Amino acid sequence: MLKQPLVTVRPIALEDYERWCLLYAAYAEFYAVRQTSAMRDQVWQWLQQSPPVISALVAENAEGQVLGFLHYRVFVRPLAASLGAYVDDLFVAPEARGQGVAQQLIQAVAQIGRENKWSVIRWMTAENNLRARACYDKLAEHTHWQTYEIKLPILN
């Protein structure tokens, strides 16, 4: 049995920028998504806005090193007349995987949800991301919903 590291989950802070950039770039690389520093800067700006367009939690070890992050945003659920949250991104540094960091990040956003009376937290992952799916299967229900998308050109 792996011993879970002493991890603190907290909201992202300004001083996390450099480590977050490294982890976010690694996340993009993991999914083979082209990402530029300008794109990361845009996301960082969204995280810093008041109110934020998207929110983030980070998990840090006892030495203060950020091991992972979770981006989430609140959405309305008209049919349920409630609010929910969508986890857009969740990433744990390769050297910290298998130690419960992702689980702690998900549990932290779930606690925020309970405190704010959200009715659901949703996320998706790649079908072939078996390691993540094994973690998620312990924490959440795999639904029968299919994801669809329409790609739109980005206009400047």
Stockholm file with secondary structure:
# STOCKHOLM 1.0

chainA/1-156         MLKQPLVTVRPIALEDYERWCLLYAAYAEFYAVRQTSAMRDQVWQWLQQSPPVISALVAENAEGQVLGFLHYRVFVRPLAASLGAYVDDLFVAPEARGQGVAQQLIQAVAQIGRENKWSVIRWMTAENNLRARACYDKLAEHTHWQTYEIKLPILN
#=GR chainA/1-156 SS CCCCCCEEEEECCGGGHHHHHHHHHHHHHHTTCCCCHHHHHHHHHHHHSSSCSSEEEEEEETTCCEEEEEEEEEEEEGGGTEEEEEEEEEEECGGGTTSSHHHHHHHHHHHHHHHTTCSEEEECCCTTCHHHHHHHHHHSCCCSCCCCCCCCCCCC
#=GC SS_cons         CCCCCCEEEEECCGGGHHHHHHHHHHHHHHTTCCCCHHHHHHHHHHHHSSSCSSEEEEEEETTCCEEEEEEEEEEEEGGGTEEEEEEEEEEECGGGTTSSHHHHHHHHHHHHHHHTTCSEEEECCCTTCHHHHHHHHHHSCCCSCCCCCCCCCCCC
//
